[in-house]
Amino acid sequence: MSFNDKVIYQIYPKSYYDSNGDGIGDLKGIQEKLPYLYELGIDMIWLNPIYPSPQKDNGYDISNYTAIDPIFGTMKDFEELVAQAKSYGIEIMLDMVLNHVSIEHEWFQKALAGDCFYQNFFILRDRPTDWLSKFGGSAWAPFGRTGKYYLHLYDQTQADLNWRNEAVQEELFKVVRFWMDKGVKGFRFDVINVIGKDEELKNNPNNQGKEEYTDKPITHMYLQRLNKETFGKDPEIITVGEMSSTTIENCILYTEPSRNELSMVFNFHHLKIDYENGNKWSTFPFDFEAFKSLFHTWGEEMSKGNGWNALFLNNHDQPRALNRFVDNSNYRKQGAKMLATMIHLNRGTPYIYMGEEIGMIDPDFKHINEYVDVESLNAYQTMIDQAFSEEEAFCRIKAKSRDNSRTPMQWNGDEKAGFTTGTPWLSLAAKHEEINVEKECSSKKSILAYYKKLIQLRKQYPVIAIGDYQAYGRNHPHVYSFLRQLGEQKLLVLTNFYDVKTTIVIPKEFMNAKRLIDNYSETVIQEKLQLNPYQAVALFIQ
């Protein structure tokens, strides 16, 4: 399957649509909404983990790779979803967490019980290194009463798997094949660039251990083997790797087609540009120059190296982009369309996170008790322990909590937004009475209608799907702009990231260009082009 002209839609299953009134979204709920997704025009649905899990990390702590968590339904429900989606021309992408398992997984339980075969499935040491967990604290925890410690780069309940053991690789290959046999045509591999650990693990005082396990050369060998043994046997399958603290050089290697590793990669550098001194829990205005520079650098270098990016501004771990990058009180609709333009006309595969196509914004929670995300609650307590005031700690949680994007999908303006007849597992976001699918469907000038047009353009114009990338207007203080080219076809994309009018000079060759899309009406094309607040316009010549 060619992935260049495809658009992938991410669903956080707990929050999409509840079919049985228990307040939790489910597989049958997703199936009911397939006609909506078909009308939107997307090609594939990426589902966050739906496997049995203690839910210590929102399902990324898997206790059984080849079953469905009862909160989402049954295996029959999943099979029906796959079949029904295919009838609409939509495929399913599953989240594969192959770096670690829940300590409740039978492999870990057998290891704890003394089974040497399964003890070699994990990374056990007599003496822990100084590595820190991504979730805070040491990356090592006592392995029962054995006197040994097991590695957990993430939560203490998520034990890292030992990829140096071929038996581990074989078991994980079986998992991927199992889902391939169910008709799955996409795989998103969670934190896949940290699976390559050295045999000898060393202290790393300056970098918390990251250099010792991130983007190691052996990871490329593991991915090539995974490709060969599983999804590489089916040219229709699309894969994406989530890359933690990665580099452009490695991402070219991960995705250059002749290397037979992955279709594309996620990186997160552009979503750390509002971290003050690298601290996520800060209320810091986003650095537009850094944002623009990252997109230009990654765009140009991946283009030159024949690598491929997954493009996104929203996902289940991030606040809503409209709250980070736009004055959404005054320019929500224009801002939503502008952000969509810069993603969907870029070089790479666009991902839509549920609700962004209707311009959803963060919830307006008033108290810490409304949050359920463990990371947010832990961070709040840490800030209180560090003598932050309750007001300041809450303000920071409100800005950056993962729950910002996990609030239920807003289908209509009813009390529960059409999500459930029961009590939603997480409170609704702000303004759902006016921000919902029903309202968006009633207007030809809605954000939803604009997304539909962007998706159609990618399929209609090869320059969008496979053209190269060149930075344009690199030093403009308000505008992120770029050129796409394929043969004689050229596309100039201009996006104003500010709530003020601004002017940008466009190349003379675009004076008689066709306006492919514009989030304001009838912009007059002239050499000194004036852009309105949060305006996006794309000009095409051939």
Secondary structure as GFF3:
##gff-version 3
##sequence-region A 1 542
A	DSSP	beta_strand	8	11	.	.	.	ID=ss1
A	DSSP	three_ten_helix	13	15	.	.	.	ID=ss2
A	DSSP	alpha_helix	27	32	.	.	.	ID=ss3
A	DSSP	alpha_helix	34	40	.	.	.	ID=ss4
A	DSSP	beta_strand	44	47	.	.	.	ID=ss5
A	DSSP	alpha_helix	75	87	.	.	.	ID=ss6
A	DSSP	beta_strand	91	96	.	.	.	ID=ss7
A	DSSP	beta_strand	100	102	.	.	.	ID=ss8
A	DSSP	alpha_helix	106	112	.	.	.	ID=ss9
A	DSSP	alpha_helix	116	119	.	.	.	ID=ss10
A	DSSP	beta_strand	124	125	.	.	.	ID=ss11
A	DSSP	beta_strand	140	142	.	.	.	ID=ss12
A	DSSP	beta_strand	149	151	.	.	.	ID=ss13
A	DSSP	beta_strand	158	160	.	.	.	ID=ss14
A	DSSP	alpha_helix	166	181	.	.	.	ID=ss15
A	DSSP	beta_strand	186	189	.	.	.	ID=ss16
A	DSSP	three_ten_helix	192	194	.	.	.	ID=ss17
A	DSSP	alpha_helix	210	213	.	.	.	ID=ss18
A	DSSP	alpha_helix	217	229	.	.	.	ID=ss19
A	DSSP	three_ten_helix	231	233	.	.	.	ID=ss20
A	DSSP	beta_strand	238	242	.	.	.	ID=ss21
A	DSSP	alpha_helix	248	255	.	.	.	ID=ss22
A	DSSP	three_ten_helix	257	259	.	.	.	ID=ss23
A	DSSP	beta_strand	264	266	.	.	.	ID=ss24
A	DSSP	three_ten_helix	269	271	.	.	.	ID=ss25
A	DSSP	alpha_helix	288	305	.	.	.	ID=ss26
A	DSSP	beta_strand	310	311	.	.	.	ID=ss27
A	DSSP	alpha_helix	321	325	.	.	.	ID=ss28
A	DSSP	alpha_helix	328	344	.	.	.	ID=ss29
A	DSSP	beta_strand	349	353	.	.	.	ID=ss30
A	DSSP	three_ten_helix	356	358	.	.	.	ID=ss31
A	DSSP	three_ten_helix	368	370	.	.	.	ID=ss32
A	DSSP	alpha_helix	374	385	.	.	.	ID=ss33
A	DSSP	alpha_helix	390	400	.	.	.	ID=ss34
A	DSSP	three_ten_helix	402	405	.	.	.	ID=ss35
A	DSSP	alpha_helix	437	441	.	.	.	ID=ss36
A	DSSP	alpha_helix	447	460	.	.	.	ID=ss37
A	DSSP	alpha_helix	462	466	.	.	.	ID=ss38
A	DSSP	beta_strand	468	472	.	.	.	ID=ss39
A	DSSP	beta_strand	479	486	.	.	.	ID=ss40
A	DSSP	beta_strand	489	496	.	.	.	ID=ss41
A	DSSP	beta_strand	502	505	.	.	.	ID=ss42
A	DSSP	three_ten_helix	508	510	.	.	.	ID=ss43
A	DSSP	beta_strand	514	518	.	.	.	ID=ss44
A	DSSP	beta_strand	528	531	.	.	.	ID=ss45
A	DSSP	beta_strand	536	541	.	.	.	ID=ss46
###
